[in-house]
Amino acid sequence: MPANLPPQYSKAEEELRKALTPADRLEKLREMFRLLPKHKGTEKLQSDLKQKISRAKDDLEGAKTGGKKGGVSHRVPREGAGQIVLVGAPNAGKSAILAALTNAKPEVAPYPFTTRAPYPGIMSYEDVRIQLVDLPPISADFLEPWVPSIIRSADAAILVADLGSDDVADGVEIALTRLSEVHTELVGTLPFDVEDETIQHVKTLMVANKLDAEGAQGRLDVLREWFAPRFPILPISLERGEGLDDLRLASYDLLGVMRVYTKLPGKPVDRSKPFTIPIGGTVLDLAREIHRDFEQSLKFARVWGTGVFEGQTVKRDHELHEADVVELHV
């Protein structure tokens, strides 16, 4: 479904580009959210705007407290096609998942609360790089005050459940409740009609870890009974290496993006580093991703891929598809 954005929104977006201070940026982002039509075609835009509003609030708070000593920033700079945070109860295996899927070397121990700070790593799904960030655990009496902010500003979340624990369902529910109390809702499907910009919905995949544990299948059945209507659930075993390829694919799907390859006129396709843009994105979206100046200078493009003739000339509003090859003419 097309977004059909009103001209007032485009004007507010242009004013955002001219914003010079964190306060101005926050004001313009809130104005854009107010003007954005709320329907299924804009659900990704709604989520992106809420993430930007959350980060703008953090920037504004940082500007206000920048002169104070002892302040520590826990923000993790984005890398790759998107940022996915690992969330869960103590000892659920988040750090072990990070270590198994990336080159990161977090401390992995059989006791809880090993992770005290955000720990990033890069996971590869085929030729796409995805950033995973391990976060401190969440329990009934423990939630680092900065954790919700990082979750809210992430592109998606993986909620890790511990199939080795009889309290697996309770642990998941406690984590969800604690986050909900601070206006952070983990959801399997993003809603598209929420007017309250203070509530951030984060698209989430539940990963049922430790499928190899004794009694795990019975706990998985309970987990599905409790949470299958709310989240997709993917069981994995790090010990046996089960489900890891499925998790890589599910993580890519979770981001709601597609990869697009580019080529220069008269040159072969560059498949070493695809660009990623939101599903349903256009030639213009790709041009913006490559360089912000291309938005003004883009004349037309040639596309090889879905729904076009080989090398067909298209306009800037042409919708792209997964693995399309695009030749921009500026």
N, C-alpha and C positions, 0 to 999 in steps of 0.2 A: 504494500500500500504506500503510495507516495506521501511525502510529508505535507505538501501544500502549505508552505510557510507564508504568512502574511507579510506585506512589505514593511510593516512596523517592526517585525522581528529582524528582518535583514538590516534595517537602520540601526536597531539596538546592537546587532552583532558588529556593525562597522564602528559604532561608538566604543564598544568593548576593546577593539584593536587600538584605540587611541587613549585608553585609560592608562594613567601614569602612576597611580598609587594603589595599594591594596584595597583601600576603602572604595575608590572609584570602580575598581574591577569587580568587587563584590556587589556594588549597587547595580552595575550594568548586567551582571549575570542574573541577579534576581529579577531584573526587568525582562530579560530574555525568557526566563522561566515563566513569568506571568503571561507573556505574550504568546508563548508556545501553545498551539492547539494540542489538547490532550486526547489522543486516539492511538490505535495500535501502530499506525505508521510513524509515530514520533516516540515510541517507547524507548528506543535506543538513545535518541536525543535527550529525552527527559532524564534518563539515567546518567548520561554524560554531563549534563548541566548540573545535576545534583552533586556529582563528584567534583566538578569545578567549583561549585559553591562551597563545598566542604573544604577544599584545599585553599580557597580564597579566605575563608574564615581563619584557617590556620596561619596563613600568611599575615593577615591583619593582626592576629594575636601575637605572632612573632615580632611584628614591627612595633607593637606596643610595649613588649617586654624585652626587646633586643638589648637594651642597656643594662638589664639585670644580670648579675653574675650567677653562674652555676646552671644556666639553662642548657638542656640537652635536647637536640632534635632527633626524633626517631623516624623521620620521614625517609623513605627509601626511593631514590630516583628511579624512574621507570626505565626498563630496557626491553627490547624485543617487541613482539606483537601485542603484548598486554601483560598486566600484572595480576596474578592470582594469589590470594593470601590463604595460608593453611590455618584453619581454626579448629579448636576442639578442646575436650576435657584433658586434665592431666594424664600423662602417660599413654595417650591414644596412639602415638607413633608418628606424629607430624614430622619430627626431625629425621626419623628414619626414612620417611617417604622422600623428603628433600634430598637426603644423601643418596638414595637409590636412583632418583630421576635426574639429578644434576651433578656438577662437579664440586658442589659446595661440601664442606666438611664440618657440619654442625656437631656439637657434642651430643652423642646418643648414649643414654644411660637407662637402666631398668628402674629408675626412680623418677618421681614427678618433678615438675618445675625446673627442668634442666635449661630450658630456653628462657632467657631474661630480657633479650633485646631482639628486634627484627633481624632475621638472617636470610638474605636473598641468595638465590641460585638461578641459573639459566637451564631450562629443560628444552630439548629439541624434539619437535614433532616433524619428521621428515626434514624439509628445509626451512622450517619456521622456528624461531626462537621465542620462548615464552618464559617470563620471569615468575618464579615461585618465591613466596616470602613466608618463612616460618615465623609464627608469632607465639608469645607466651600463652600458656593454657588458660582456660576460663573455668572457674568452679564457683560454687555457691558463695564462697568467702574470698575469692581472689579474681580481680580483673584489673589489670594495669590501666590507669586512666587514659593513656594515650592509644591503647589498642583499638577502641571503636573508631577513632579518627582515621587510622590506617585502613581499617576494613571498609569504611565508608568511601574512601578515595580510591580503592582498588577497582579493577575492572570486573572481578568476579572472586568467588571464594570456594574453597574446598573444605567442607565440614567433615573432619575425620572422626569416625566412631570406632571404639575399641571392642572388637568381638571377643577379646580375651577377658572381658569384665562382665560379671553378672549385672552390673549397674549401667550397662552401655546406653540403654534408652534414657535413663534418668540423667546421665551425664550429658547427653546431647540436648535434652530438654532444658537443663539448667543453663547451658551455654546460650541457647536461643533466647531464653527468658532474660538473662543478664544483658544481652545485647539489645533486646527489645526495649528494656527499661531506659536505654540511652538512645532511642530513636533509630536503631540500626536493625533492619529486618532482613534476615537471610531467607531467600525464597527460591523455589525451583523455577518459577516463571515470573518475569517482571510484570507488574501491573502497569496499565497505561492510562489510568484516569485518577491518579493521586495528585491533588492540588497542593498538599502540604509539603513545601520544600525542606522542612526540617526533618522529615522522615526519609531516610535513605534505604531503598531496597537494593540488595546486592544479590545478583544471580548466583546460585549456589548448587554445587554438586556434592552429594554425600558419598564419601568413600568409607566403606566398611572394611577396616583394616584387621589383620591377623586372622584371616580365614582359616589358617592352619591350626589355630588354637583349639584345644579340647572343648567341645560344646559350642563351637562357633556357629554351626549351621542353625541350631536352635535359637541362638541369640540373633542371628541374621533374620530369621522368620519373625521374631518379635519386632525387630527394627523396621522391617518392611510393613508390618501391621500398623505400627505407630506413625511412620513417616513417609511411606511410599506415596500417599496422596499429595505430599508437600514437596518432595524432592526426588529426583532420579537417584538411585542408589547403586553404586558400583562396588562389589566385593573384590578385595585383592589380598594377596599373600606375598609379603616381601621375602619371607623365608623360602617359598617355593617359586618366586618370580612370576606368580600368576596375576594377570590383570593389568600389568604395567603398560603394555602397548595400548590396551583399551583406555587406560587412564590418560595417556598422552593424547589420543584422539579425542576423548571426552573433554579434556582441558582446552583443546583448540576449538571444539564446537561451543564450549562454554563462553568463549570470548565474543561470539557473534561476528566474527570477521572472516574475510576471504583473502586469499593471496592473489596477487596480480604481478605479472612479470612485465618488464619494459625492454624496449629495444630502440636504438638510434636508427635513423633512416640509412638504409644500405648496409646495416651491420646485423650480426646475428643476435638472437635473444640472449639477454643476460639472466641466466637462471641461478646465479650464485647467491643472490639476495633478493627474494621477492618482497614487494611492498604489501602491507596488509591494510585494508580499509573495511569499514562496516559492511556487512551483507546488505545488498541493495544500493551500494555506493555507485557513483557515476565517474565518468572520465574527469570531471572537474574535481571530485573528491581526491582522486589519485594525483592530479596535478598539484593540489594543495599539500598533499602529503610529501611530495617530492621537494617542492619549493614554494613558499608563499607568494613569490612574485609571478609564478606561472598562472595564478588565477586571472590576472589582468592580461597577460600576454598570450594565453592559449588561443590558438586559431581553430584547430580541429585535431582529430586523432585518427589513426588507423588501428583496427582491432582484428586479432585472430582469436577465435574461440567460439563460445556458445552463442547461437542465434544470429550469426553474421557470416557473410562470405569471407574468405581468406583475405585479410588486409583491407576490409571494407572501411571506407571513410565514414566517420560518425561525428556527431556534434558533441559539445561538452556535456550535455545532459544525458548522454547515452548510458544506460545502466550496464555495469560490468558484472561478470560472473567469476566463480572460482577458476583459477588457473588461466584466465584470459591473458593474452599478450597484447600490450598497448604500445603504440609508437606515437608520442606526442609531438605536435608541430606548433612551435611558439614563434 
